[in-house]
Structure formats: structure tokens, C-alpha cells
Amino acid sequence: MRQLSLLHLWWLTQINDPPPAAPPGKLAEVATTFVGWLKWGLLITAVVALVVGGIMMITGRRNRNQMAVEGAMSLPWVVGGIGMGLGAVSIVLFVSGSS
């Protein structure tokens, strides 16, 4: 059984791992445009989320402490989401080992 397992592992190492390449035609241009639109939407959403968090902190200042706390707690999540969204391509390329 161990020999079969080693043979299976050897066979898996023989599989070719080609680098990513854009398909022929205009699909790469369309994909780049689509990712750009998603990043633009991310930035608009982030601005709205930061403004809403600020409003929650302002309105919850008196007699609604929980609302102020929730507004303050939303800020790190929004900043983390901005970093994750804008760095998504770099993160994927780093993890996959592509350049």
C-alpha cells in the first residue's frame, strides 16, 4: 500500500504546472475592466461605511452608548475590507506563486 501511495505522489509531481496566461482575444481587457469596476464599487462602499460608522458614533454619544460602540467597532472592519479588496490581486498572485 505504501508503494502505491508513493507511486501516486510521484505521478502527481509529473503534472505540468503552466503559468497563468490570458486567453486570446479581448477577454483579458474585459476582465481588467470588470476588476476595475469592482474596485471602484469597493471604494464607494467603503466611503459610505465610514460615514455611517461616524454617524453612529455621533448619534450614540449620549444615552445610546451601544450604538457609539458599534460605530467605533465597524471602523477596523471597514479598513480591513479596503485593504483586502484593493490588495486582492497582489494577495492571489503571492499565494499562487505567479508573477
LINMO-V940055 format. One line per field, one symbol per residue. ss: DSSP state (@ for helix, = for strand, . for the rest). phi: phi as a letter, one per 30 degrees, with the letter a starting at -180 (. if undefined). psi: psi as a letter, one per 40 degrees, with the letter a starting at -180 (. if undefined). A space follows every 50 residues. Layout:
ss: ???
phi: ???
psi: ???
This chain:
ss: .@@@@@@@@@@@@.............@@@@@@@@@@@@@@@@@@@@@@@@ @@@@@@@@@.....@@@@@@@@@@@@@@@@@@@@@@.@@@@@@@@@...
phi: .dddddddddddddddcdddbdddjcdddddddddddddddddddddddd dddddddddcdbibddddddddddddddddddddddceddddddddidb
psi: ddddddddddddeehhgiiiiiiiaedddddddddddddddddddddddd dddddddddedhegddddddddedddddddddddddeddddddddeei.
